[in-house]
């Protein structure tokens, strides 16, 4: 049984630790170093603390600016393999662009990850949005979300059939023609790994509801999110699907609110890499629907702090209150990012997690380790 798919907890993970800078578009010297050593160290800490998952971003070129934000990125499939081998309870996702990866290869890779992790691998499907990245790879970025998601649907149909079909089969589709294809071994215990998809457009959300366990979307305004999450769940129920909605957050947790606000000002205002921020915002406007376009212009500051993530800034009590508010808005969980994950996570672990456990939002960490 895959705990991440069956737990009643508000689930927590980390995001983008495989990328230089993590989620903070800042020039400060102590910004996240995405070395393998740091990722391994963090994964072991998360595993011991009962954190549920790690989610990477697949990037092939950076966003420019003074730091070339996300210019250095550990490839996600091999990153996940290494981390699964070093942990015991943590689910580790690989993030895969459908256009750049053949579905038969990915089906085999994810099944292999799942064997390494004894049922702890996950797949984050990306249908494509970042045009300069696709141009760098010499790949076409299909015009229109409908075409991108139609391709992604056939791609994932192939993956799922390889995971479940007995014996070789042929596939004659619009995008793939396969002969005598099959895939062994299967994912762990023959169970489908958890599937995640970030979706903002109507086509994207239809794809996520039809195929994913987790739909990933920003929480910009919680009143708006309450309505949005309820509508997504209603749509999933009408389609006889069970989809949980996740979001992403950025944490600045300090003993006092003044300390937290001062550090936020330091890294996300005084020393933000505004060139990279503006490139990122422009690309979101041009090619993606991850953020509501009517609000995107309002969250430039949040882009600098945490790539547009929900701000969790203040004392442990204030950060915990923010997480509780996300749960009350209907989210099943959130990713967490820090300027320096390895240095800052222990304080979050020791001060915020006990508050969430006392509130009933998280089960005691011993339960996670025993699962």
N, C-alpha and C positions, 0 to 999 in steps of 0.2 A: 504494500500500500504506500502510495506516495503522499507523504505528510503534507506537502505544500498544497495538495489538491483536496485535502480532507480536514485540515485544521479549522477550528472555529476562531482561532486567534486573528487579530489584526496583524497581517504579515509585514515583515520588514526586510529590506534588502539594501544593497549598495548599488550604485550606478556609476559606470564610466571610469572605474579605477584602472582599466587597461589603457586609458588615454592620458596624454600629457595635459596637465592642468585639471584633470578630473572634470568637474562641472563648473569650476570658477574661472571666469575669463579675466585673470588678474596678472599683473606683472611682478608681484612680490616674489622675493627669492625663495620663500618657503612654500610656494605653490606646489601642488601635488607632482611628485616624481613617480611616473608610472613604471618604474623598474620592476623586473620580475621579483626581486627580493622584497620590495614593498608589498606587492600583490600577494605573495605567499605569506608574508608575516600577517597581513590583514586578514586573509582567509582563515588562518588558524585561529585568530582572535574572534572572528565572527562565529566560527564553528563552535568554539567553546562557550560563547555567550548565548547561543541559541538563536542567532539571527537566521532567517529563513533562506535567503538566496543572494547571489551576486549576479548582476546583469551588466554586460559590456556593451559598448557602442562599436560598431564596425565602421571604421573610417579608413580612407585611402589617401586623402590629402587633407591638409589642415585648413584653417579659416583665416590665415594671414595675420595681420596686425604685427605688433612688435614681437610677440611670443610665438607666432604661428600656432595658435591654439589648436590642439588636437593634431599637430603635425607629426607627433610620435605616437604610434598606437600598436599595442600588442594584438596580433591576429586572434580572433575570438575562439576559434575551434581548438587551436593548440593551447591557448591560454586556459580554456575550460578543462582540457584534459589534464594539464599540470595541476590545477587547483583541486579537481576531483580526486586525484591521487593523493593529495596532501590532507584531505578532510574526511569526516565521517558522517556528518548529518546535513551539511549545507547543500542546497540545490544550486547548481551553476548552469546558467544559460549560455548558449552560443548565439550570437547575433549574425544572421545570414541574409545577404542581399540575393533575392531570387534571380536577378538578371545576371549575376556574376558567378553563380554556383549551380552546377548541374544537379537536379533533384536526386538522381540515383547515387551520386557521390555523397550528397548531404545525408541521405537516408542511412548510408553505411557509416558515415562519420558520427552521426548522432547515436546510432545503435552502439557503436564502439564506445563513445563517451558514457553511455548508460551502463555498459558492462563495467567500465572502470569505476564508476560511482555507485554501482549496485542500485540503480534506480533513482539517481539524483541529477540526471542531465535534463536540460530544458532547451527549447528552441524558440528564439525570437525571430519572427519573419519580417523582413523589410521589403516592401514592394518597390521602393525607390522614390527619391525626391531631390537629391542633391546633384543638380545638373553638372557643375564643374567636376565633381567626383566621377560621374559616369563618363564624361568627356576624357578625363585622365586615363580611364580604363579602356577607352575606345568602344564604349557600349552606348547604344541608343537609349535615351530616356523617353519612353512612349508618351506621346502627347495625350493628356487626359487621364484622370485617375481610373476611369472605367477600363481602359486598356491595360494599365499597370496591374490592376487587381484581377482582371480576367486571366492575365498571364500567371499571376501569383496563385490563382485558384487551381489552374491546371498543374502548375508546379507542385503545389502541396497535395493535390490528388494523387500524383505520381508517388510522392514520398509516402503517403499513407498506404497506398496499395502495396508498395514494396515492403512495408512493415507488417502487413497483414495477410497478403495473398500466399496461398500454399502452392509452391512450385513456380516455374518460370511462366511469364506471360508476355504478350505483345501489347504495345500501346501505340495507337494511331490517333494523335490529337492535333490540334492546330499548331502547337509550338514544339511538341516532342513526338518523335517516332522511335520507339524502342522495340527491340526484338529479343525474345527469350531472356528478359531481365528478371532477376530476383535478388533478394538481399538476405543474407544470413551472416552473423546471428541477428535475431530480432532484438528490439529494445528489451530491457530487463523484465523478466517474467511475462513477456509478450504484451506489456501494457504500453499505451501511448505516452510518451513523455509530455510534460506540461508545455503548452504552446502559448506564446505571448505575441501580441501584435499591437503596436502603437497606431492609433487611428483617429483622424480628425475629420476627414471627408465622409460624406454619406456612403460612398463606395467602400471606403476603408472600414467603416464601422459595420457595414453589412458583412464584409469579409471576416472581421474579428468575431462577430456574433456567430457566424456560421462555422468557424474553424478553431477559434482560440479558447483557452481556459481563462485568459486574462486579457482584458482590453486596457491599454495603457494610454492615459490622456492627462493633460495638465489640469491643475486645480488653481485657477487664477482668482476667481471670486467664489467663495463657498456658497453663497446664496444661489448663484448660477449653477454651481456644481451639484447642489442638491437636486435641482430640477433635471439637470442633464443626466446624472447617474440614475435617477428614478426612471427616466424615459428609456435609457439604454437597457435597464433591467426588464422593463415592460416589453420592449421589443424582443429581447432574448426569450422571455417567457412565451410570447406569441409564436416564436419560431421553435418552441420546444427545446430551447438550448439553455445551458447554465453557464453564464459568463460573469466573472467577477471583474470589477473595475479597479485598476490601480492608478496611482499617480506618482509624482516624484517631488522630493523636497530637498531643501538645503538647510543644514544645521549650523548655527553658530551658538553654542551653548557655553555659558560662563557662569561663575558664581553670582555675578550681579548683572542686571540688565544693562547698566552703564558700560561695563566691560564688553559685553556682547555687541552693543551698538557701536562702540568705538572701533572694535575690530572689523565689523561690517563696513564702516566708513573707510577704514584703512585699506582693505583689500578690494572692495567692490565699488568705491567711488574715487578716492584719492589715487589709487594705483590700478584702476581697471584698464584693461587693454581695449580701449574704445574702438580702435580700428577693427579688431577681431569681432567685437560685439556688433558693430554696424554691418560687417560682412555677414555675420550669422543671421541677423534680423532681415537683411535684404534677401538672403537666400530663402528664408522661411516664407517671406511674402511672395517671392517669385515662383516657388516650386512646391510648397508643402501646405498642408492644412492641419498640421499638428497643433498649432495654436489658433484660436479664433482670430480672424484677421481684424475684427473690429476692436480687439483688445491688445493686439500685438504691439502697437505703437506705445501703449501705456506701460509696457513691462520691460523697457530697455534696461532699467536698473536691475531688475530681477535676472536678466540675461547675464549681466556682469557677475552677479553674486552666485548664481547657481543654474545657469543655462535656462532660466525661466521657471525653475522649480518653486514650489510653495515655500515661503520663508518660515523657518522655525528658529527664531532669534530671541535669546533672552536667557533666563535662569532655567535650571532643570524643570521647575514647576511650569514655567511658561512654555517651554518646548513640549513637555508632556501634554499640556492643555491644547497646543496646536495639533498634536497627533490625535488627541481625543476628538477634536473638532472635525478632522478629516474622516474619522470613523463615523461620526454622527451625520456627516454629509452623505454617507453611503459607500464610501470607498472601502474596499476589502484590505487595502494595505498601501504602502508607499516605499519607494526607494529613499535612501538617505545619501547625501553627499556632504563632504567636509572639505575645507581648504587642504588640510593634511589629514587624510583618513586615519593613518596609523597613530598619529599623535593625539588626535581629538576623539576618536571613537571610545577609548577607555573611560573618559569622563562621562560620555553619554551612557555607556554601559552601566557604570556604577551609580549614576544619579537618576537617569531618566527611565531606564528599564524597570527598576523597582516600583516607580510610580505607576507605570502602565500595568504592571502585574497586580498592584494593589487595587487598581481601578477595574480589573477584570478584563482588560483589553488584550493581555498577553498571559499565557500560562507560565508558571515558574520555569526557569531555564533548565532545571534538572529534567523536566518533562521533555524538552526538546532533545536533550542529549540521549534520553532513553528511547526516543522514538525510532 
